[in-house]
Amino acid sequence: MALNLRHKQMECVIRMLNLNQPLNPNEECYKALIYDGFGEKIIAPLMQVKDLLKQGGVTLPLRIDKKVRSPVPDAAAVYFIQPSPSNIDKIIADASRSLYHTYHLNFSSRIPRPLLENLASGTLKNSGSVARFASVHDQYLEFVTLEDNMFSLAQDSVYLQLNDPSAGDREIEEIIEKVSNGLFCVLTTLGVVPVIRCPRGGPAEMVASSLDQKLRDQLQSKNNLFTEGGGGGFMSSFQRPLLCIFDRNFELSVGIQHDFRYRPLVHDVLGLKLNRLKLPGEKKEAFVDSSDPFWSANGSLEFPEVALEIETQLNKYKKDVEEVNRRTGGGARGIAEFDGTDLIGNTKHLMNAVNSLPVLTERKQVIDKHTNIATALLGEMVIAITIRVSKSGSNGNSYVKGPFKEAIVFMIGGGNYIEYSSLQELWHRQEMAKNIIYGATEILTGTELVEQLAVLGQKMGLR
């Protein structure tokens, strides 16, 4: 079975929301979800508010840094936060105020022992709060999944930091360690131990070396993360995936290119962030991810092809509505009046029409959303096509010999939707692997990378 990072991370988040127990739909539990900025980034592309309620019983999602959080003494509180001193202080303060009934702490990565000791000593000062702490878990989820097979470590300005001429060895080592920890979280969630490949010298080799040591240390443990709770991919299969780690300097030009395919164009022109974008004149954000059938099917097509597909889908929708009207006696008065009030006819056709209403409504909503997105893109087209690249551009086509069926390609210093789309095309075209996962320290538009290059140039004394 092909690796699906989004599915794996979603399973972990849902399990966390259900107090790290199997989902029990019959159990009623009033829960508050307390997350920090990074926890919000992780959850936002995976679940909307309605999903938090349906999948995890969360009725009250709150930021931990909100100035005022009212007590909910009957609620179980699920914390999903980074292990930082400030977050530990906030947890201790919450417990001292008895904001919630029980506290289930989930850290997005491994909590260092000193912070855990600070948490313990802080809660012991208020003896009444100690019993309220029900569980503490390291979740190893410190990455953001944007597509089924695309992720970001959401680490800002890594390219600038690594290439800064004033950066010392300690600063570089801290960045390398942070990147390595993020990749370790990805592999833990997938439950796989890969074969690692990278160019010699530079950040890629440093990250690969650090990650390799982390994996070796973990596998030497009797009860390690890859045999206990991960996805089980390593232990259930003799096939190990290939992990290719690159540095942005390996192919810098792709990072500043503009692409004419739908997914990269939406990201580049309309500011797609965490699978959400704000359209001109619209109050509500548009949400696009793998649950959107049009986005999944057409994200790699060039914009003119997408426009034609929108028209095709709209015409098909109209025909289906007309067919429902015809079968139920609704006549041909058009889709504007298709609200179910005029449905008549025999019982069989009536029931079929009623059952088709939600499906037709959902299809229309998807079509309308992408019509609005395409219209917004068209309005910005003059900007978007000024630096258009050809389909056969030079965008991390790394042909690998060997029997690998799964591959992970990771870019240090920023990735983009162009490389992601190119790798997916390579997978389908060459059939070199069953699946390719693409990730980066952050997902950048060409403009954002140029801004880092500009700052770097100033630091180097270049005009």
C-alpha positions as CSV (number, residue, x, y, z in Angstrom):
1,M,0.0,0.0,0.0
2,A,1.4,3.4,-1.0
3,L,2.5,5.8,1.8
4,N,0.0,8.6,2.4
5,L,1.4,11.2,4.7
6,R,-1.8,13.2,5.1
7,H,-3.8,10.1,6.0
8,K,-1.1,9.0,8.6
9,Q,-1.0,12.4,10.2
10,M,-4.8,12.7,10.3
11,E,-5.0,9.4,12.1
12,C,-2.5,10.6,14.7
13,V,-4.4,13.9,15.2
14,I,-7.7,12.1,15.6
15,R,-6.3,9.7,18.1
16,M,-4.8,12.6,20.0
17,L,-8.2,14.4,20.1
18,N,-9.8,11.3,21.4
19,L,-7.4,11.3,24.4
20,N,-5.0,8.8,22.6
21,Q,-7.7,6.1,22.7
22,P,-9.6,4.4,19.8
23,L,-12.5,6.5,18.5
24,N,-15.7,5.7,20.2
25,P,-18.6,7.4,18.4
26,N,-21.0,6.6,21.2
27,E,-19.0,8.3,23.9
28,E,-19.9,11.8,24.8
29,C,-17.1,13.9,26.1
30,Y,-17.0,17.7,26.2
31,K,-13.5,18.7,25.1
32,A,-11.5,21.9,24.6
33,L,-8.6,22.0,22.2
34,I,-5.8,24.3,23.3
35,Y,-3.1,24.9,20.7
36,D,-0.3,27.3,19.9
37,G,0.5,28.9,16.6
38,F,2.4,25.9,15.3
39,G,-0.3,23.4,16.4
40,E,-2.8,25.5,14.5
41,K,-0.6,25.3,11.4
42,I,-0.6,21.5,11.7
43,I,-4.3,21.1,12.2
44,A,-5.6,23.8,9.8
45,P,-4.9,21.9,6.5
46,L,-6.2,18.7,8.0
47,M,-9.4,19.6,9.7
48,Q,-12.0,22.4,9.8
49,V,-14.0,23.3,12.9
50,K,-16.8,20.9,12.0
51,D,-14.3,18.1,11.6
52,L,-12.9,18.8,15.0
53,L,-16.3,18.2,16.5
54,K,-17.2,15.2,14.4
55,Q,-13.9,13.4,14.6
56,G,-12.7,14.4,18.0
57,G,-15.6,15.8,20.0
58,V,-14.0,19.2,20.3
59,T,-16.5,21.9,20.9
60,L,-14.1,24.6,22.0
61,P,-10.9,25.2,20.0
62,L,-8.8,28.0,21.6
63,R,-5.3,29.5,21.1
64,I,-3.1,29.1,24.2
65,D,-1.9,32.7,23.8
66,K,-5.4,34.1,23.9
67,K,-5.4,36.9,26.6
68,V,-8.6,35.7,28.3
69,R,-9.8,32.1,28.4
70,S,-12.9,31.5,30.5
71,P,-12.9,28.5,32.9
72,V,-14.7,25.4,31.6
73,P,-14.6,23.3,34.7
74,D,-16.4,20.3,33.3
75,A,-14.3,20.0,30.1
76,A,-11.4,17.8,29.3
77,A,-8.6,19.9,27.8
78,V,-6.5,18.5,25.0
79,Y,-3.3,20.6,24.6
80,F,-1.4,20.4,21.3
81,I,1.7,22.6,21.6
82,Q,5.4,22.9,21.0
83,P,7.6,22.0,23.9
84,S,8.7,25.5,24.8
85,P,9.3,27.3,28.2
86,S,6.5,29.8,27.5
87,N,4.0,27.1,26.7
88,I,5.0,25.2,29.9
89,D,4.4,28.4,31.9
90,K,1.0,28.8,30.4
91,I,0.0,25.2,31.2
92,I,1.1,25.7,34.8
93,A,-0.9,28.9,35.0
94,D,-4.0,27.2,33.5
95,A,-3.8,24.4,36.1
96,S,-3.4,26.8,39.0
97,R,-6.6,28.6,37.9
98,S,-8.4,25.2,37.5
99,L,-9.6,26.2,34.0
100,Y,-10.4,22.7,33.0
101,H,-11.4,19.4,34.6
102,T,-8.5,17.2,33.2
103,Y,-5.4,18.1,31.2
104,H,-4.1,15.9,28.4
105,L,-0.8,17.3,27.2
106,N,0.4,16.5,23.7
107,F,3.7,18.0,22.5
108,S,4.3,18.3,18.7
109,S,7.8,17.0,19.2
110,R,9.8,15.3,22.0
111,I,9.8,17.4,25.2
112,P,13.3,17.9,26.6
113,R,13.8,16.5,30.2
114,P,14.5,20.0,31.7
115,L,11.1,21.3,30.5
116,L,9.4,18.2,31.8
117,E,10.9,18.8,35.2
118,N,9.8,22.4,35.1
119,L,6.3,21.2,34.4
120,A,6.4,18.8,37.3
121,S,7.8,21.3,39.8
122,G,5.4,24.0,38.6
123,T,2.3,21.8,39.1
124,L,3.5,20.5,42.5
125,K,3.4,24.0,43.9
126,N,-0.4,23.8,43.5
127,S,-1.2,20.4,45.0
128,G,-4.8,20.6,43.9
129,S,-3.9,20.6,40.2
130,V,-1.6,17.6,40.1
131,A,-4.4,15.0,40.0
132,R,-5.9,16.8,37.0
133,F,-3.1,15.9,34.7
134,A,-4.3,12.7,33.0
135,S,-1.6,12.2,30.3
136,V,1.5,13.5,28.7
137,H,2.5,12.5,25.1
138,D,5.2,13.2,22.6
139,Q,3.3,13.2,19.3
140,Y,6.2,13.7,16.8
141,L,3.9,15.7,14.5
142,E,6.0,18.8,14.0
143,F,5.3,19.2,10.3
144,V,2.5,20.5,8.1
145,T,0.8,18.2,5.5
146,L,-0.6,20.2,2.6
147,E,-1.4,17.4,0.2
148,D,-1.5,13.6,0.5
149,N,2.2,13.5,-0.4
150,M,3.4,17.0,0.3
151,F,4.6,18.5,3.6
152,S,6.4,21.5,5.0
153,L,8.4,21.8,8.2
154,A,7.1,25.4,8.4
155,Q,10.5,26.7,9.4
156,D,10.9,30.2,8.1
157,S,13.9,31.7,6.3
158,V,16.1,28.6,6.5
159,Y,17.8,29.5,3.2
160,L,18.7,32.9,4.5
161,Q,19.9,31.6,7.9
162,L,22.1,28.8,6.4
163,N,23.7,31.1,3.9
164,D,24.1,34.1,6.2
165,P,27.9,35.0,6.2
166,S,27.6,36.2,9.8
167,A,26.1,32.8,11.0
168,G,28.4,31.0,13.4
169,D,28.9,27.2,13.8
170,R,26.5,27.1,16.7
171,E,23.7,28.8,14.8
172,I,24.1,26.5,11.8
173,E,24.1,23.4,14.1
174,E,20.9,24.6,15.7
175,I,19.2,25.0,12.3
176,I,20.4,21.5,11.2
177,E,19.2,20.0,14.4
178,K,15.8,21.6,14.0
179,V,15.4,20.4,10.3
180,S,16.6,16.9,11.3
181,N,14.0,16.8,14.1
182,G,11.3,17.7,11.7
183,L,12.2,15.0,9.3
184,F,12.4,12.5,12.1
185,C,8.8,13.4,13.0
186,V,7.8,12.7,9.4
187,L,9.4,9.3,9.3
188,T,8.0,8.4,12.7
189,T,4.5,9.3,11.6
190,L,4.9,7.2,8.4
191,G,6.5,4.4,10.5
192,V,9.4,3.9,8.0
193,V,13.2,3.8,8.2
194,P,14.5,5.0,4.8
195,V,17.7,4.6,2.9
196,I,19.1,8.1,2.9
197,R,20.9,9.7,-0.1
198,C,22.3,13.3,-0.4
199,P,25.0,15.3,-2.2
200,R,28.3,15.4,-0.4
201,G,29.1,18.6,1.6
202,G,26.8,21.3,2.7
203,P,23.6,21.4,4.7
204,A,22.1,18.3,3.0
205,E,24.8,16.0,4.2
206,M,24.7,17.6,7.7
207,V,21.0,17.0,8.0
208,A,21.4,13.4,6.6
209,S,24.1,12.6,9.2
210,S,22.1,14.0,12.1
211,L,18.9,12.1,11.0
212,D,20.8,8.9,10.5
213,Q,22.1,9.0,14.0
214,K,18.6,9.7,15.4
215,L,17.3,6.7,13.5
216,R,20.1,4.4,14.7
217,D,19.6,5.5,18.4
218,Q,15.9,4.9,18.1
219,L,16.2,1.5,16.6
220,Q,18.6,0.4,19.3
221,S,15.9,1.0,21.9
222,K,13.9,-2.1,22.9
223,N,10.5,-0.4,22.5
224,N,11.2,2.1,19.7
225,L,8.8,4.3,17.9
226,F,9.0,2.3,14.7
227,T,7.9,-1.0,16.3
228,E,5.4,0.5,18.8
229,G,3.1,3.1,17.4
230,G,4.2,4.5,14.1
231,G,2.6,3.5,10.8
232,G,4.2,0.1,10.9
233,G,5.5,0.5,7.3
234,F,9.0,-0.5,8.2
235,M,8.1,-3.5,10.2
236,S,5.4,-4.7,7.9
237,S,7.4,-4.6,4.7
238,F,10.9,-5.6,3.5
239,Q,10.9,-2.6,1.2
240,R,12.4,0.5,2.6
241,P,11.7,3.9,1.0
242,L,14.4,6.1,-0.5
243,L,14.9,9.5,1.2
244,C,16.7,12.1,-1.0
245,I,17.8,15.2,0.8
246,F,18.8,18.3,-1.2
247,D,19.9,21.9,-0.5
248,R,18.1,24.7,-2.3
249,N,21.4,25.7,-3.9
250,F,21.4,22.4,-5.7
251,E,18.8,24.0,-8.1
252,L,18.2,27.6,-7.2
253,S,16.5,28.7,-10.4
254,V,13.4,26.6,-9.8
255,G,12.7,28.4,-6.6
256,I,12.2,31.7,-8.4
257,Q,10.3,30.5,-11.4
258,H,6.6,31.0,-12.1
259,D,4.6,28.1,-13.3
260,F,1.4,28.0,-15.4
261,R,-0.1,25.0,-13.8
262,Y,-3.2,25.4,-11.6
263,R,-1.8,24.4,-8.2
264,P,1.5,26.4,-8.4
265,L,-0.4,29.3,-10.0
266,V,-2.9,29.5,-7.1
267,H,0.0,29.4,-4.6
268,D,2.1,32.0,-6.5
269,V,-0.6,34.5,-7.4
270,L,-3.4,34.2,-4.9
271,G,-1.3,33.5,-1.8
272,L,-2.4,30.0,-0.9
273,K,-1.4,29.3,2.7
274,L,-2.2,26.1,4.7
275,N,-4.6,25.1,1.9
276,R,-6.6,28.3,2.4
277,L,-6.9,31.4,0.2
278,K,-8.8,34.7,0.4
279,L,-10.5,35.7,-2.8
280,P,-11.2,39.3,-3.7
281,G,-14.7,40.3,-2.6
282,E,-15.3,37.1,-0.7
283,K,-15.7,37.2,3.1
284,K,-15.1,33.5,3.6
285,E,-11.8,31.8,2.8
286,A,-11.7,29.1,0.2
287,F,-10.4,25.7,1.3
288,V,-8.6,23.4,-1.2
289,D,-7.1,20.0,-0.3
290,S,-7.2,16.4,-1.3
291,S,-10.8,16.1,-0.2
292,D,-11.7,18.5,-3.0
293,P,-12.1,16.3,-6.1
294,F,-11.6,19.1,-8.6
295,W,-8.4,20.2,-6.9
296,S,-7.0,16.7,-6.8
297,A,-7.8,15.9,-10.4
298,N,-6.8,19.1,-12.0
299,G,-4.1,20.7,-9.8
300,S,-1.3,19.7,-12.2
301,L,-3.1,20.9,-15.3
302,E,-2.1,24.2,-17.0
303,F,-4.6,27.0,-16.4
304,P,-6.3,27.0,-19.9
305,E,-7.0,23.3,-19.4
306,V,-8.5,23.9,-16.0
307,A,-10.8,26.7,-17.4
308,L,-12.1,24.2,-19.9
309,E,-12.6,21.5,-17.3
310,I,-14.6,24.0,-15.1
311,E,-16.9,24.7,-18.1
312,T,-17.2,20.9,-18.8
313,Q,-18.1,20.2,-15.2
314,L,-20.7,23.0,-15.2
315,N,-22.3,21.8,-18.4
316,K,-22.5,18.2,-17.0
317,Y,-24.0,19.6,-13.8
318,K,-26.7,21.4,-15.7
319,K,-27.5,18.3,-17.7
320,D,-27.8,16.2,-14.6
321,V,-30.2,18.8,-13.0
322,E,-32.3,18.9,-16.2
323,E,-32.5,15.1,-16.1
324,V,-33.7,15.1,-12.5
325,N,-36.3,17.8,-13.4
326,R,-37.4,15.7,-16.4
327,R,-37.8,12.5,-14.4
328,T,-39.7,14.2,-11.6
329,G,-41.9,16.5,-13.7
330,G,-40.0,19.6,-12.7
331,G,-39.9,20.7,-16.4
332,A,-37.2,22.8,-17.9
333,R,-37.4,26.0,-15.9
334,G,-33.7,25.9,-15.1
335,I,-31.4,25.3,-12.2
336,A,-32.2,28.5,-10.5
337,E,-35.5,27.0,-9.4
338,F,-34.1,23.6,-8.5
339,D,-34.9,23.6,-4.8
340,G,-37.0,20.5,-4.5
341,T,-40.4,22.2,-4.0
342,D,-41.7,21.2,-7.4
343,L,-40.6,17.5,-7.4
344,I,-43.6,15.4,-8.4
345,G,-43.9,12.1,-10.2
346,N,-43.8,8.5,-9.1
347,T,-42.3,7.5,-5.8
348,K,-39.2,5.9,-7.2
349,H,-38.1,8.9,-9.3
350,L,-39.0,11.2,-6.4
351,M,-36.9,9.3,-3.9
352,N,-34.0,9.2,-6.4
353,A,-34.2,12.9,-6.9
354,V,-34.3,13.6,-3.2
355,N,-31.2,11.4,-2.6
356,S,-29.4,13.2,-5.5
357,L,-30.0,16.7,-4.0
358,P,-27.0,16.7,-1.6
359,V,-24.7,15.3,-4.2
360,L,-25.7,17.9,-6.8
361,T,-25.5,20.7,-4.2
362,E,-22.0,19.7,-3.3
363,R,-20.9,19.5,-6.9
364,K,-22.3,23.0,-7.5
365,Q,-20.4,24.4,-4.5
366,V,-17.1,22.9,-5.8
367,I,-17.7,24.3,-9.3
368,D,-18.6,27.7,-7.9
369,K,-15.5,27.8,-5.8
370,H,-13.1,27.0,-8.6
371,T,-15.0,29.3,-10.9
372,N,-14.2,32.1,-8.4
373,I,-10.6,31.0,-8.1
374,A,-10.2,30.9,-11.9
375,T,-11.8,34.3,-12.2
376,A,-9.4,35.7,-9.6
377,L,-6.4,34.1,-11.4
378,L,-7.6,35.6,-14.7
379,G,-7.6,39.0,-13.2
380,E,-4.0,38.6,-12.1
381,M,-2.9,36.9,-15.3
382,V,-0.7,39.7,-16.6
383,I,1.5,39.3,-13.5
384,A,1.4,35.6,-13.5
385,I,2.6,35.0,-17.0
386,T,5.4,37.6,-17.1
387,I,8.0,34.9,-16.2
388,R,6.3,31.7,-17.5
389,V,8.4,28.6,-17.7
390,S,7.9,25.7,-20.1
391,K,6.7,22.4,-19.0
392,S,10.0,20.8,-19.7
393,G,12.0,23.2,-17.4
394,S,14.8,22.1,-15.2
395,N,12.7,21.5,-12.1
396,G,15.1,18.1,-7.8
397,N,14.0,15.3,-11.8
398,S,16.3,13.0,-9.9
399,Y,16.4,9.6,-11.5
400,V,17.4,6.9,-9.1
401,K,18.5,3.4,-10.0
402,G,17.3,0.6,-7.9
403,P,14.1,-1.3,-6.9
404,F,12.7,1.5,-4.6
405,K,8.9,1.6,-4.7
406,E,8.5,4.6,-2.3
407,A,10.6,7.8,-2.3
408,I,10.7,10.9,-0.2
409,V,12.4,14.0,-1.7
410,F,13.2,16.8,0.7
411,M,14.5,20.3,0.0
412,I,16.4,22.3,2.6
413,G,16.0,26.1,2.2
414,G,12.5,26.1,0.7
415,G,10.4,24.2,-1.8
416,N,7.5,25.0,-4.1
417,Y,4.5,23.6,-5.9
418,I,6.5,23.4,-9.2
419,E,8.8,20.8,-7.9
420,Y,6.0,18.9,-6.2
421,S,4.0,18.8,-9.5
422,S,7.0,17.8,-11.5
423,L,7.8,14.9,-9.2
424,Q,4.2,13.7,-9.4
425,E,4.4,13.8,-13.2
426,L,7.7,12.0,-13.1
427,W,6.1,9.3,-11.0
428,H,3.3,8.8,-13.4
429,R,5.5,9.1,-16.5
430,Q,8.5,6.9,-15.5
431,E,6.8,4.5,-13.2
432,M,10.0,4.5,-11.2
433,A,8.2,4.3,-7.9
434,K,4.7,3.6,-6.5
435,N,4.8,6.8,-4.7
436,I,6.8,10.0,-4.2
437,I,6.4,12.3,-1.2
438,Y,7.8,15.8,-1.5
439,G,8.7,18.0,1.4
440,A,10.7,21.2,2.3
441,T,11.7,23.3,5.2
442,E,9.0,25.8,4.0
443,I,6.9,26.3,0.8
444,L,7.9,29.5,-0.9
445,T,6.7,31.5,-3.8
446,G,9.3,32.9,-6.2
447,T,8.8,36.4,-4.7
448,E,9.4,35.1,-1.1
449,L,12.7,33.4,-2.1
450,V,13.8,36.5,-4.0
451,E,13.2,38.5,-0.8
452,Q,15.5,36.2,1.1
453,L,18.1,36.5,-1.6
454,A,17.9,40.3,-1.4
455,V,18.5,40.3,2.3
456,L,21.3,37.9,1.8
457,G,22.8,40.2,-0.8
458,Q,22.7,43.1,1.6
459,K,24.4,41.0,4.3
460,M,27.2,40.2,1.8
461,G,27.6,43.9,0.9
462,L,26.1,43.5,-2.6
463,R,23.9,46.2,-4.1
